[in-house]
Amino acid sequence: MTSEEIHGVLEALGDPDIAAHSQRFFKTGPGEYGEGDRFLGIRVPLLRAQARRHRDLSMGETLRVLVSPYHEARLFSLLLLVMKFNKGEERERGAIYEAYLGHTAFINNWDLVDCSAHPILGGYLDARDKKPLYVLAESESIWERRMAIMACLHFIRQDVFADAVKLSERLLNDEEDLIHKAVGWMLREIGKRNLAVEQTFLKTHYRQMPRTMLRYAIERFPEEERGRYLKGEV
């Protein structure tokens, strides 16, 4: 099957009402983070089913879908790349990792990053030097910076927290709310597995953390403890 045929399948599944809602939900207006993105109007479960159905699509055709102007086509491609990565041999995993880094301009919204960065970037770098994540964390692209911290979900799920902590420190002063949310989320994930590690980070940094980041990080704390953090009384 070709990328053109895949586009035809996806276009046939589109719903204009869903597309209009997605345009608003993913902030595609002038000056918003998803400015100019276009939607077909396909729900994620249906896209996942299509990715499973077309899991044998070649790597080349999958990457051609990834450069589509349509959000759902790019999401389809990333879901397929994750499937290929999870089942691939080491050589194929390396090729997918390199292709991912070579196509970050098309992985340009939070859902696209969040479904793919931790299995592909985190998965590939699991037993390797994490320097590429620190390079991404310094990027001018909000999506590359989000990739850096979201990749750490792979490590956190293995009770390895050092890089997530270091990258959270680097991103403390980021100006973007979507980075604040991602960092807070990863800190919360750390706390689910090792509360002491999260609390150590918070006691050092909570006064300088953006409010959204702090709220996400302490979301599971008892109400009284959350109140103390928010009032700066810890």
Short mmCIF file of the C-alpha atoms (twelve columns), coordinates in Angstrom:
data_MODEL
# 
_entry.id   MODEL 
# 
loop_
_atom_site.group_PDB 
_atom_site.id 
_atom_site.type_symbol 
_atom_site.label_atom_id 
_atom_site.label_alt_id 
_atom_site.label_comp_id 
_atom_site.label_asym_id 
_atom_site.label_seq_id 
_atom_site.Cartn_x 
_atom_site.Cartn_y 
_atom_site.Cartn_z 
_atom_site.pdbx_PDB_model_num 
ATOM 1   C CA . MET A 1   0.000   0.000  0.000  1 
ATOM 2   C CA . THR A 2   1.175   3.552  -0.654 1 
ATOM 3   C CA . SER A 3   1.016   6.741  1.373  1 
ATOM 4   C CA . GLU A 4   -1.464  8.131  -1.164 1 
ATOM 5   C CA . GLU A 5   -3.753  5.150  -0.587 1 
ATOM 6   C CA . ILE A 6   -3.459  5.600  3.173  1 
ATOM 7   C CA . HIS A 7   -4.449  9.246  2.796  1 
ATOM 8   C CA . GLY A 8   -7.479  8.112  0.811  1 
ATOM 9   C CA . VAL A 9   -8.494  5.677  3.570  1 
ATOM 10  C CA . LEU A 10  -8.132  8.353  6.241  1 
ATOM 11  C CA . GLU A 11  -9.966  11.025 4.267  1 
ATOM 12  C CA . ALA A 12  -12.903 8.633  3.818  1 
ATOM 13  C CA . LEU A 13  -13.074 8.220  7.612  1 
ATOM 14  C CA . GLY A 14  -13.114 11.957 8.311  1 
ATOM 15  C CA . ASP A 15  -16.001 13.753 9.983  1 
ATOM 16  C CA . PRO A 16  -16.322 17.538 9.411  1 
ATOM 17  C CA . ASP A 17  -17.944 18.125 12.822 1 
ATOM 18  C CA . ILE A 18  -15.143 16.312 14.635 1 
ATOM 19  C CA . ALA A 19  -12.604 18.196 12.520 1 
ATOM 20  C CA . ALA A 20  -14.126 21.551 13.485 1 
ATOM 21  C CA . HIS A 21  -13.996 20.607 17.177 1 
ATOM 22  C CA . SER A 22  -10.382 19.460 16.862 1 
ATOM 23  C CA . GLN A 23  -9.410  22.734 15.193 1 
ATOM 24  C CA . ARG A 24  -10.564 24.535 18.349 1 
ATOM 25  C CA . PHE A 25  -9.298  21.959 20.865 1 
ATOM 26  C CA . PHE A 26  -5.772  21.894 19.472 1 
ATOM 27  C CA . LYS A 27  -5.487  25.698 19.318 1 
ATOM 28  C CA . THR A 28  -4.994  26.179 15.595 1 
ATOM 29  C CA . GLY A 29  -5.853  29.870 15.437 1 
ATOM 30  C CA . PRO A 30  -3.410  32.709 14.658 1 
ATOM 31  C CA . GLY A 31  -0.685  32.930 17.302 1 
ATOM 32  C CA . GLU A 32  -1.789  29.715 19.033 1 
ATOM 33  C CA . TYR A 33  0.500   26.725 19.502 1 
ATOM 34  C CA . GLY A 34  -1.163  24.673 16.748 1 
ATOM 35  C CA . GLU A 35  -1.536  27.532 14.299 1 
ATOM 36  C CA . GLY A 36  -2.416  26.385 10.801 1 
ATOM 37  C CA . ASP A 37  -2.852  22.687 11.570 1 
ATOM 38  C CA . ARG A 38  -5.544  20.901 9.580  1 
ATOM 39  C CA . PHE A 39  -7.821  18.067 10.684 1 
ATOM 40  C CA . LEU A 40  -9.786  15.337 8.968  1 
ATOM 41  C CA . GLY A 41  -11.934 14.577 12.005 1 
ATOM 42  C CA . ILE A 42  -11.004 11.025 13.077 1 
ATOM 43  C CA . ARG A 43  -11.145 9.778  16.668 1 
ATOM 44  C CA . VAL A 44  -7.965  8.276  18.143 1 
ATOM 45  C CA . PRO A 45  -9.365  4.728  18.700 1 
ATOM 46  C CA . LEU A 46  -10.245 4.559  15.006 1 
ATOM 47  C CA . LEU A 47  -6.762  5.754  14.057 1 
ATOM 48  C CA . ARG A 48  -5.211  3.092  16.289 1 
ATOM 49  C CA . ALA A 49  -7.343  0.451  14.585 1 
ATOM 50  C CA . GLN A 50  -6.185  1.687  11.187 1 
ATOM 51  C CA . ALA A 51  -2.547  1.597  12.320 1 
ATOM 52  C CA . ARG A 52  -2.974  -2.036 13.386 1 
ATOM 53  C CA . ARG A 53  -4.684  -2.851 10.095 1 
ATOM 54  C CA . HIS A 54  -1.850  -1.331 8.066  1 
ATOM 55  C CA . ARG A 55  1.026   -2.353 10.332 1 
ATOM 56  C CA . ASP A 56  2.912   -3.804 7.348  1 
ATOM 57  C CA . LEU A 57  3.157   -0.428 5.597  1 
ATOM 58  C CA . SER A 58  6.776   0.102  4.611  1 
ATOM 59  C CA . MET A 59  9.017   2.465  6.538  1 
ATOM 60  C CA . GLY A 60  9.349   4.756  3.540  1 
ATOM 61  C CA . GLU A 61  5.601   5.044  2.997  1 
ATOM 62  C CA . THR A 62  5.042   5.522  6.741  1 
ATOM 63  C CA . LEU A 63  7.401   8.498  6.728  1 
ATOM 64  C CA . ARG A 64  5.659   9.934  3.674  1 
ATOM 65  C CA . VAL A 65  2.435   9.895  5.683  1 
ATOM 66  C CA . LEU A 66  4.247   11.655 8.542  1 
ATOM 67  C CA . VAL A 67  4.802   14.766 6.409  1 
ATOM 68  C CA . SER A 68  1.071   15.109 5.702  1 
ATOM 69  C CA . PRO A 69  -0.605  18.478 6.312  1 
ATOM 70  C CA . TYR A 70  -3.322  16.597 8.220  1 
ATOM 71  C CA . HIS A 71  -2.906  16.055 11.936 1 
ATOM 72  C CA . GLU A 72  -4.561  12.634 12.015 1 
ATOM 73  C CA . ALA A 73  -2.336  11.345 9.212  1 
ATOM 74  C CA . ARG A 74  0.754   12.361 11.180 1 
ATOM 75  C CA . LEU A 75  -0.702  10.709 14.282 1 
ATOM 76  C CA . PHE A 76  -1.429  7.543  12.280 1 
ATOM 77  C CA . SER A 77  2.187   7.490  11.111 1 
ATOM 78  C CA . LEU A 78  3.542   7.928  14.637 1 
ATOM 79  C CA . LEU A 79  1.303   5.196  16.041 1 
ATOM 80  C CA . LEU A 80  2.606   2.936  13.302 1 
ATOM 81  C CA . LEU A 81  6.233   3.880  14.011 1 
ATOM 82  C CA . VAL A 82  5.734   3.035  17.690 1 
ATOM 83  C CA . MET A 83  4.321   -0.369 16.720 1 
ATOM 84  C CA . LYS A 84  7.251   -1.010 14.373 1 
ATOM 85  C CA . PHE A 85  9.740   0.126  17.033 1 
ATOM 86  C CA . ASN A 86  8.267   -2.115 19.730 1 
ATOM 87  C CA . LYS A 87  8.426   -5.184 17.496 1 
ATOM 88  C CA . GLY A 88  11.607  -4.309 15.614 1 
ATOM 89  C CA . GLU A 89  15.119  -5.671 15.822 1 
ATOM 90  C CA . GLU A 90  17.938  -3.378 16.953 1 
ATOM 91  C CA . ARG A 91  18.775  -2.180 13.441 1 
ATOM 92  C CA . GLU A 92  15.168  -1.245 12.690 1 
ATOM 93  C CA . ARG A 93  14.826  0.493  16.047 1 
ATOM 94  C CA . GLY A 94  17.885  2.572  15.281 1 
ATOM 95  C CA . ALA A 95  16.469  3.541  11.891 1 
ATOM 96  C CA . ILE A 96  13.159  4.570  13.456 1 
ATOM 97  C CA . TYR A 97  14.942  6.605  16.135 1 
ATOM 98  C CA . GLU A 98  16.998  8.459  13.510 1 
ATOM 99  C CA . ALA A 99  13.943  9.015  11.321 1 
ATOM 100 C CA . TYR A 100 12.033  10.377 14.318 1 
ATOM 101 C CA . LEU A 101 14.745  12.930 15.079 1 
ATOM 102 C CA . GLY A 102 14.872  13.811 11.392 1 
ATOM 103 C CA . HIS A 103 11.149  14.564 11.268 1 
ATOM 104 C CA . THR A 104 10.557  16.543 14.467 1 
ATOM 105 C CA . ALA A 105 9.160   19.452 12.439 1 
ATOM 106 C CA . PHE A 106 6.137   17.251 11.716 1 
ATOM 107 C CA . ILE A 107 5.708   16.023 15.310 1 
ATOM 108 C CA . ASN A 108 4.235   19.360 16.164 1 
ATOM 109 C CA . ASN A 109 1.520   19.102 18.760 1 
ATOM 110 C CA . TRP A 110 1.340   17.746 22.289 1 
ATOM 111 C CA . ASP A 111 -0.609  14.586 21.445 1 
ATOM 112 C CA . LEU A 112 1.835   13.701 18.662 1 
ATOM 113 C CA . VAL A 113 4.758   14.092 21.060 1 
ATOM 114 C CA . ASP A 114 3.110   12.344 23.983 1 
ATOM 115 C CA . CYS A 115 2.210   9.166  22.098 1 
ATOM 116 C CA . SER A 116 5.659   8.711  20.582 1 
ATOM 117 C CA . ALA A 117 8.537   10.328 22.493 1 
ATOM 118 C CA . HIS A 118 8.678   7.912  25.415 1 
ATOM 119 C CA . PRO A 119 8.458   4.646  23.426 1 
ATOM 120 C CA . ILE A 120 10.806  5.742  20.630 1 
ATOM 121 C CA . LEU A 121 13.255  8.246  22.142 1 
ATOM 122 C CA . GLY A 122 13.105  6.806  25.641 1 
ATOM 123 C CA . GLY A 123 13.084  3.240  24.377 1 
ATOM 124 C CA . TYR A 124 16.093  3.691  22.117 1 
ATOM 125 C CA . LEU A 125 18.129  5.655  24.667 1 
ATOM 126 C CA . ASP A 126 17.285  3.283  27.502 1 
ATOM 127 C CA . ALA A 127 20.816  1.865  27.778 1 
ATOM 128 C CA . ARG A 128 22.549  4.669  25.876 1 
ATOM 129 C CA . ASP A 129 23.901  8.149  26.495 1 
ATOM 130 C CA . LYS A 130 20.994  10.514 27.175 1 
ATOM 131 C CA . LYS A 131 22.795  13.532 25.672 1 
ATOM 132 C CA . PRO A 132 20.317  13.799 22.741 1 
ATOM 133 C CA . LEU A 133 17.564  14.602 25.238 1 
ATOM 134 C CA . TYR A 134 19.587  17.457 26.708 1 
ATOM 135 C CA . VAL A 135 20.131  18.823 23.205 1 
ATOM 136 C CA . LEU A 136 16.385  18.691 22.582 1 
ATOM 137 C CA . ALA A 137 15.735  20.409 25.912 1 
ATOM 138 C CA . GLU A 138 17.716  23.429 24.685 1 
ATOM 139 C CA . SER A 139 15.836  23.642 21.378 1 
ATOM 140 C CA . GLU A 140 13.896  26.709 20.285 1 
ATOM 141 C CA . SER A 141 11.055  24.340 19.361 1 
ATOM 142 C CA . ILE A 142 8.493   23.830 22.110 1 
ATOM 143 C CA . TRP A 143 7.787   20.373 20.692 1 
ATOM 144 C CA . GLU A 144 11.414  19.261 20.830 1 
ATOM 145 C CA . ARG A 145 11.650  20.479 24.420 1 
ATOM 146 C CA . ARG A 146 8.487   18.551 25.255 1 
ATOM 147 C CA . MET A 147 9.973   15.469 23.566 1 
ATOM 148 C CA . ALA A 148 12.956  15.699 25.898 1 
ATOM 149 C CA . ILE A 149 10.959  15.548 29.105 1 
ATOM 150 C CA . MET A 150 8.277   13.186 27.791 1 
ATOM 151 C CA . ALA A 151 10.935  10.670 26.717 1 
ATOM 152 C CA . CYS A 152 11.717  10.293 30.419 1 
ATOM 153 C CA . LEU A 153 8.406   8.544  31.033 1 
ATOM 154 C CA . HIS A 154 10.107  5.398  29.700 1 
ATOM 155 C CA . PHE A 155 12.839  5.645  32.357 1 
ATOM 156 C CA . ILE A 156 10.462  6.628  35.148 1 
ATOM 157 C CA . ARG A 157 8.408   3.490  34.534 1 
ATOM 158 C CA . GLN A 158 11.575  1.535  35.253 1 
ATOM 159 C CA . ASP A 159 12.182  3.466  38.494 1 
ATOM 160 C CA . VAL A 160 15.080  5.409  36.974 1 
ATOM 161 C CA . PHE A 161 14.609  9.084  37.767 1 
ATOM 162 C CA . ALA A 162 17.936  10.900 37.389 1 
ATOM 163 C CA . ASP A 163 17.473  12.243 33.874 1 
ATOM 164 C CA . ALA A 164 13.859  13.245 34.467 1 
ATOM 165 C CA . VAL A 165 15.000  15.239 37.502 1 
ATOM 166 C CA . LYS A 166 17.878  16.899 35.643 1 
ATOM 167 C CA . LEU A 167 15.725  17.797 32.656 1 
ATOM 168 C CA . SER A 168 13.003  19.126 34.935 1 
ATOM 169 C CA . GLU A 169 15.581  21.445 36.484 1 
ATOM 170 C CA . ARG A 170 16.656  22.633 33.039 1 
ATOM 171 C CA . LEU A 171 13.087  23.370 32.049 1 
ATOM 172 C CA . LEU A 172 12.046  25.130 35.253 1 
ATOM 173 C CA . ASN A 173 12.213  28.558 33.646 1 
ATOM 174 C CA . ASP A 174 10.656  27.609 30.325 1 
ATOM 175 C CA . GLU A 175 8.109   30.172 29.180 1 
ATOM 176 C CA . GLU A 176 5.601   27.734 27.682 1 
ATOM 177 C CA . ASP A 177 2.618   26.403 29.606 1 
ATOM 178 C CA . LEU A 178 2.734   23.111 27.690 1 
ATOM 179 C CA . ILE A 179 6.247   22.539 29.034 1 
ATOM 180 C CA . HIS A 180 5.119   23.407 32.558 1 
ATOM 181 C CA . LYS A 181 2.377   20.789 32.285 1 
ATOM 182 C CA . ALA A 182 4.723   18.121 30.929 1 
ATOM 183 C CA . VAL A 183 7.357   18.676 33.619 1 
ATOM 184 C CA . GLY A 184 4.730   18.664 36.366 1 
ATOM 185 C CA . TRP A 185 3.287   15.471 34.932 1 
ATOM 186 C CA . MET A 186 6.671   13.721 34.956 1 
ATOM 187 C CA . LEU A 187 7.332   14.843 38.523 1 
ATOM 188 C CA . ARG A 188 3.952   13.432 39.519 1 
ATOM 189 C CA . GLU A 189 4.845   10.151 37.799 1 
ATOM 190 C CA . ILE A 190 8.077   10.039 39.797 1 
ATOM 191 C CA . GLY A 191 6.090   10.605 42.981 1 
ATOM 192 C CA . LYS A 192 3.839   7.632  42.230 1 
ATOM 193 C CA . ARG A 193 6.915   5.400  42.348 1 
ATOM 194 C CA . ASN A 194 9.187   7.187  44.795 1 
ATOM 195 C CA . LEU A 195 7.579   10.009 46.718 1 
ATOM 196 C CA . ALA A 196 10.827  10.928 48.450 1 
ATOM 197 C CA . VAL A 197 12.504  11.750 45.129 1 
ATOM 198 C CA . GLU A 198 9.661   14.041 44.116 1 
ATOM 199 C CA . GLN A 199 9.508   15.717 47.519 1 
ATOM 200 C CA . THR A 200 13.256  16.376 47.471 1 
ATOM 201 C CA . PHE A 201 12.900  18.083 44.105 1 
ATOM 202 C CA . LEU A 202 9.898   20.106 45.235 1 
ATOM 203 C CA . LYS A 203 11.462  21.315 48.475 1 
ATOM 204 C CA . THR A 204 14.413  22.648 46.507 1 
ATOM 205 C CA . HIS A 205 12.509  24.200 43.620 1 
ATOM 206 C CA . TYR A 206 8.819   24.653 44.392 1 
ATOM 207 C CA . ARG A 207 9.050   28.385 45.061 1 
ATOM 208 C CA . GLN A 208 10.465  29.039 41.582 1 
ATOM 209 C CA . MET A 209 8.275   26.552 39.733 1 
ATOM 210 C CA . PRO A 210 5.575   27.997 37.482 1 
ATOM 211 C CA . ARG A 211 2.182   27.620 39.136 1 
ATOM 212 C CA . THR A 212 0.872   25.170 36.533 1 
ATOM 213 C CA . MET A 213 3.951   22.973 36.858 1 
ATOM 214 C CA . LEU A 214 3.594   22.893 40.634 1 
ATOM 215 C CA . ARG A 215 -0.124  22.131 40.489 1 
ATOM 216 C CA . TYR A 216 0.449   19.206 38.148 1 
ATOM 217 C CA . ALA A 217 3.282   17.873 40.319 1 
ATOM 218 C CA . ILE A 218 1.301   17.917 43.571 1 
ATOM 219 C CA . GLU A 219 -2.046  16.861 42.131 1 
ATOM 220 C CA . ARG A 220 -2.094  13.571 44.072 1 
ATOM 221 C CA . PHE A 221 -0.941  15.054 47.378 1 
ATOM 222 C CA . PRO A 222 -3.389  15.342 50.295 1 
ATOM 223 C CA . GLU A 223 -5.356  18.601 50.170 1 
ATOM 224 C CA . GLU A 224 -3.666  20.074 53.216 1 
ATOM 225 C CA . GLU A 225 -0.190  19.387 51.849 1 
ATOM 226 C CA . ARG A 226 -1.138  20.845 48.461 1 
ATOM 227 C CA . GLY A 227 -2.276  23.975 50.210 1 
ATOM 228 C CA . ARG A 228 1.041   24.379 52.005 1 
ATOM 229 C CA . TYR A 229 2.982   24.102 48.763 1 
ATOM 230 C CA . LEU A 230 0.728   26.580 47.013 1 
ATOM 231 C CA . LYS A 231 1.060   29.041 49.887 1 
ATOM 232 C CA . GLY A 232 4.839   28.624 50.065 1 
ATOM 233 C CA . GLU A 233 4.712   27.211 53.594 1 
ATOM 234 C CA . VAL A 234 6.562   23.905 53.156 1 
# 
